Amino acid sequence: MKRHPSGLVPGIHLDISEADYDRLDAVRNSHLVRFRRTAAHARSVIEDPDESSAAQVIGSALHKLVLEPDDFAYFFALAPSQQKKSAKDQKAWKAMEEKFPDCRLLRPSEWNLVHRMRDSILRHPVARELVGGDGVNEATLLWQDEKTGVWCKARPDRLRQGYRNVWDDQIQPAMIDIKTSRDASEYEFRRSIWQYGYDVQSAHYLEGANALSGGVERAWVFIVVENELDRIDPGFVAVYQMEDAGDRKSTRLNSSHPASSIW
């Protein structure tokens, strides 16, 4: 079996940290999505990765809190104030940054939002079942593309066993992907699939999983939680299974999912 230049063999690895995953020299979803614009955009993000936006930080915090709650405190801490304009606030922020040098500080509004979204997911009966039970979180997939020989990688939120496919009622493995959105309705989230390249992501991840498991088919399921800060009670949740998730042009969602009417 051919090894990756890092020495790793192709497979599903459970002991690779997110930082080590980022350092793996292999094609990832964010590279492929940029090809939708031009190859130059893809090359730019490969050579100089973008810094995380505020929305991406919120998303990362939510993933950590839901999927790896024991590790949350090692990566995120509560900031002492919402702003740091005054000398007092700046001093307090600096003290926190020195106390938690490896943590990203979340403003109180962000901290509360992340925890409320977590609570909303765990209150939703289907979403709660999907993030629990038999499966593994944040595994690293590493494989070599059969046609091109290019090394590829993926880091699905959750690999779930025993999922009942809502398209054909068959029990099969599934990939569970948690997304935040301003609007979790089916119509708006279908637009998000195209806008943010979630169709490319699902195809890339499933291609890797299938290559590493002898072609075992998997379902692709989104848990979508609303993230609006200006709502009194943000965190409405919807669950969708994507049809033809291995098709990079697919945006079809199952509107008859038994969870589609549970909010």
N, C-alpha and C positions, 0 to 999 in steps of 0.2 A: 504493500500500500504506500502510495506516494505521500510524503509528509509536506506540510506547509513549511516555508522557510523559517518559521518560528520554532519548528520542531514538533508542532502539534499534528496529530493525525486528523483526517476528516471525521466528523462525528458531532454528537450533541454533548457539549461539555457543561457540567454543572458547577465547576469550581473556578470559573474565570470572572474576575471582577469587572465592573463596568469600565474602569480606567484601563485595564488590560485589554478589554474588548476594543476600546477605541484605538489602542495602539496596534492592533492586528492589521497587517497590510493586506487588505482584501476589499473587494467591492461591496458596498453596503447600499441600503435603500436610498439614503440621502443623495448618493452619487447618481443613482439611476433617475431619480426624480428631476434632477437638474438637466438631464439630457432632453427633457421635454422642451427646454428652451434652446440651448445649443450645447455642443460638446465643450465649448470654452467655459460655460457656466459650470459644467461638471468638473472640469479640470481645476477651476478656481476653488471650489469647495473641497476638493481632494487635497490641494496644496496648502490652502489656508482656510481651515474649517471656520464656519460662522460661530460667533459667540451666541449663547442661548438668549432668546428673547424673554421678556417677562412672562409671556404665556407659556413658553417652553419650560421655564423654571417652575411655574405652578404645576404644569403637567408632570414634571419629574418628581416634584414633591408628593403629588397625589399617588403616583405609581409606587413610590417608596413606602408611603404610609399604608397603602392597601395591600401591596404584594410582599413587602419586606419590612413590616412594622418594627421589628426588633432593631433594624439598622437605621431607622429614620433619624434618630438623635445624633448619629455620627455624621450626617450629611446636612441637616437643617437645624437652625436654631431660631428662636423668637427674638426679633429685633426689639430694642428698648423703646422705640417710638415709631410713629408712622412716618415722620419726616426727620430730617437731620439738618435743619436750617440754623437753629440757634447754636451757640457755643456749647450750651449744656447738652443738647442732643448729640452734637458731633463728638463730644467727649465720651458720652455713653456708648455711642456706636463704636468708637475706636476701642473702648475697653472690651466690648463684646467680641469684636473682630480679633482682638489679641487673645481672648479667653477661648474662642472657638475658631482657630485659624483654618481649619479644614471644612468648616460649615458655611453654607449659604444662609445669610440672614433673611428671614421673611418678615416683612412688615406685619403688624397686627392684623390688618385687613386681609392680607394674603394668608397668614397663618390660620385665621378663622375660616376663610373660604376653603382651604385645603381640607381642614378637618370636617367641615360641614358637607363637602362633596364626598369624603370618605364615608361619613355617616349615612348619606343618601344611598350610596352603593350598597352598603350593608343592610339597609332597610328594605331594599328592593329584593323580593324573594328569588327571582331568577338570577339577577346579578350576584347576589350573595352566594348562591349555589355554584355559579361559574368560577368565582374566585376562590372557592373552597373545594373540598373533596380531593379526589385522586388527580394529582398533576404536579408539575414543577413550574416555578416562576423564574424568569430572567435567565434562562439557559442560553448558552451561546452555540449557534449552529455554524459550522465551518465545513465548506465543501468546495470541490473543484468542478467548475462547469464542464459538462461532458463535451460540448461542441467546441468551446474556445480554449479550454484549459485554464481559464481565469479563476483565481481563488475568490470565493464569495463568503460573506458572513451575514448573519442575522441574529437578532436578540429579541425573540418574541416575549411579550409580557407574560404569557402563561400557556403552557402546553397542558391541555385538559384531556383526561380519559373519560370514556363513558358518556359522551354527549349525544343527545338524540337530535339528529338532523331534521330540521323542520320542513325541508323540501321533500324528503322521501321516508321520513320516520325511521331511519336506520340509526343504530347505535354505532358511533365511530369516534375517533380522536378529533380534537378541535384545537385551533389556535384562538386564544382569547385576547382581544386588543382593547385596552381602555383609552378612550378619547375624551377630551374636554371640548365643549362647543358652546357658542352663544345660544344656539337653538338646536335642540335635540330632535326636532320633528323629522319625520322621514324625508320630506321634500327638501328641507334645508340641509340635512346631513348628506343627502345624495350629492348636493352641490359641493359640499366640503370634500367628499371623496375625490371628485375631479380636481378641485382647486388645490388640494394639498397632496395629491398623488397617493391616496390610500389604496387605490386600485393597483398601482405599481408595487406598493409595499406588500399587499396580500399575495400578489403573484410571485414576488421575489422570495418571500418567506416560505410559502407553500412549496415552491420549486426546490428550495433547500431541504425542507423536511422530507419531501417525497424522495429526493435523491439519497437521503441518509437512512431511509426506512424501507427501501425496496418497493417504492411506489405506493405505500399505504396512503389512501386518500384521507384528507382532513377537511373539516368544515372551518370556515372563518367567521368569527362572531365578534361584533363590536359591542362593548358596553359604553354608552355615550352619556356623559353627565354634563349638565349645563353649568357654566362657570361665570355667570354675570355677577360682577361685584355690586352693581347698583340695585339688585333685588333684595327684598327683605329676607327671603328664604331661597337662596340659590341651591342648585343641586338636583333638579329634576333629572330622572334617569330613564333612558330607553335602551332596549336590547334589540339588535338586529343581526340576522345571519345574512351574509353576502352570497348571492348566487353567482356561480361561475367565477369564484374568487381567484382562480388561476389565470383568468383572462385579464390582461392589463388594461382593457378598455371597459371592463364591467363596472357599472355603478348600480346594479340591481340589488335591492334589499327585499327581504321577505316581510311584507307589511302584515302578514297573517301570523307572524311570530307570536306565540302565546304570551310573550311579555310586552308586546307592543302597546297594549292598553293599560299597563300597570305603571303608574307614576308615583 
